[in-house]
Amino acid sequence: MTSLQERLFAMQDKQYAAFQAKLTPGVPMESFIGIRVPVLRKFAKEFTKEAECEDFLHQLPHEYYDENMLHGLLISEVKDYEECIQLTDRFLPFVDNWAVCDIMSPKVFAKHKKELLAKIKTWSKSLHVYTCRFGIETLMSHYLDEDFKAEYLEIP
């Protein structure tokens, strides 16, 4: 067990793990540590300041669902657009459920809508269901306001 996994297990809630497993069919029960999302969000904010964070973002695949959730939260905090895109592209093939997919919401995307649209088109065409879902989710998150154009309805 890695030192990070030890830290994650220290936040474990076994009842919550059982609850999460019911919500994400297809993910084996033994993959769940059971960390509540607000606790994991707080940990992610702290973990971004640690040297181990960068190493973790390059260690794929992860063993636990909660590690994938953490990975998605960490990507959401990356401030450099190009780095965020690279990390997202590298991680998406390992996303195997809706919860991990939906927890990723990179803040930096809001400042790069023009470049982001090309990535959304690529992600939305993917044969990998959760990459496709991420593309559509990102489209809805950033282009249903004043930036909406009817042609975007054709992307999905």
N, C-alpha and C positions, 0 to 999 in steps of 0.2 A: 504494500500500500504506500502510495506517495505521501509526502508531507501535506500536500494540498488535499488529497482525499481524506487524510486524518482530520484536517480542519473542517472539511465539509461534513464528515460523519459526526463531529462534535455538535453540529446544528440539526441533527437528525430528529425527525418526528415520524415515528413508524406508522402512526395512524394516518398521517398526511400522505405518506408513501403509498399506503393501500388505497387511499382516495384517488391519488393521481393515477395510479395504475388502472383504475376503473375508467378514467377519462381518456386514456390513451391506449386503446386496444392495439395489439401488435407489438407493443414494447414489453419485453419480459419483466415480470415483477421484480426479479433480482437486480434489475438496472436502476431501481429507484432508491435513492437515499432517503428522500422525504424532507426536503428543505422548503419551508414556506417562501413564497415569492418575495414578500417584503424583506424577509431576513436575507435572502440571496441577493436582492438588489443592494441592500446596505453593504453586504460583504463585497460585492462587485465594485462598488465605489471605492472602498478601501483597498481592494486588491489591485486596482489599476495603478496604484502608486508604488507597488512592489516590483522588484526586478523579475521575480518569478512569473509575473503576468505575461510578459512578452514570450517567454518560453512556452507557457501553457497554450497561447494562441497558435503556436506552430506545432503542437503535439496532437495529431489527429490519427485515428479516431479516438474518442474518449470512451471510457468503460461505462460510465454512469450517465443516466438521463440528466441528473442534476449538474454534472460537468458540462453537458451540452447547453443546458439552460444558462449556466454561468458564461459559457463561451458567447452565446447570443447577447447577453447583457453587456459583456465586455466590448464586443464589436459595436454595439450601440453607443458606446462612450468614445470611440476613436474620433479624434478631431480632424485628422488629415483625410481629405476625401479619397485620394488615390490609395492610401493605405487601407482605408475602410473598405473600398471596393475590392481590393486584393484579398483581404481577410474574409470578406463575405463570399466571394467566388470560391475561395478555398474551402470554406466551411459548408456551404449549401449542399454539396453532395452527401454529406454525413447527416444532414437533418432528416430524421425519420418519423416525425410526428408533428401534429399541428401546434402543440404548445411551444416547442422550441422554435418553430418557424415564426409563430406570432409574437414571441417575446422580443425578436430582433426589430429594432426601430431606430436605426442610426440617425442621430440628431444632425449630423453634418450634411445629410442628403437635402435638407431644406434649403441650403445655401448653394446647391449645385443642380438645380432642376433641369437645366438645359442638357448637361452631360448625362444626368441620371436617366433621362427618358430613353436613351439608346440602351442602357443596361436593363431597364424595365422590359423593353421589347425583347431582348435576348432571354432574360429570365422567364418571361411569360411564354416563350416558345419551347421551353425545356420539356423533355419527356419525363424528367424527374418531377414527380408530383409536388414536392415541397419547394423546389426551386421555382416552379411555375406559380405556386401559391404565393411565394414571397414576392415575385414580380407583380402579381395582381394586387396584393396587399399594399405594396409600396406605391403603385399607381393610385390606388384609392386614397392612401394617406396624404399624397402630395399634389394631386391634380383634380380634386373635386371641389375646389374653391375658385378663386378668381383666375386660376391658371387652367381651368377646365376648357377643353376643346372637344367638340363632338367626335372628331376623328380618333380620340383616345378610346372611344367605345369599341373600336375595331381591334385594339391591341389584344384583349383576352380572346 
